[in-house]
């Protein structure tokens, strides 16, 4: 499994490199139109958004019975997220489950918490898009109206009773044991809060890029946040596209075209893709550098080597001292 994880990470890095090189000239022209300060600000906001989503997953995993330190969660999430650049949506999930096993997290809990975090991010993303874009983008309203109708349904599906039933059904289908206990409503709300905060940071990253590309107006921050949320969800629904490439940019350009100068939407979409890809690579690199592997399991003692704290009886033939003499 360790060799498989290494190969998967190398494959993901290859796809990352391909996505950057494939549109290198257009990306360079896009970056030339923006200041270094803008790009660094968008990069920092992207890192903050990814970290907020990591905390969302941590809340759900703790709610299912496996609390982990932030350092461990950062390592697992940052490395496993490279799997989303491999075609298909399962590689990040598989890698995350296997990395979590190093910390003695049962696969059922890891699987359930990851699905919960994904559901929370998609549901809150739809809610943000539905609450901002209809007021700021007639194009998005006419093209993606059907996604907005899904918002209340998806949000309702985050209720713990519905989530527990759905996860146990999935676990039964893959012949895994059911969850020991459902995630609580407070944990669900806290996980959703971190997901929303992540969307806010991602909205800031896109707003900075839009402003640098010629966008203005008091509604631009709301439009940028809703545009990114809608684009991300649209890209997520395209199963085979690694990282939602193509679908995410198409939705973003569609929403931003009426409010940005001609040619600027594609510049913003390309810059956003590269900035967030670099954020993913930076997170993975930092996760490797800081380590965070679980401590080695203690060596099991041989029979008869127990101590007073363990409650084991002394081994036969062991001299027992410190006892009071008796009359015999």
Secondary structure by P-SEA (a helix, b strand, c coil): caaaaaaaaaaaaaaaaaaaaaaaaaaaaaaaaccaaaaaaaaaaaaaaaaaaaaaaaaaaaaacccccaaaaaaaaaaaacccccccccaaaaaaaaaaaaacccaaaaaaaaaaaaaaaaaaaaaaaaaccccccaaaaaacaaaaaaaaaaaaaccaaaaaaaaaaaaaaaccccccccccaaaaaaaaaaaaaaaaaaaaaaaaaaaaacccccaaaaaaaaaaaaaaaaaaacccccccaaaaaaaaaaaaccccccaaaaaaaaaaaaaaaaaaaaaaaaaaaacccccccccccccccccccccccccccccccccccccc
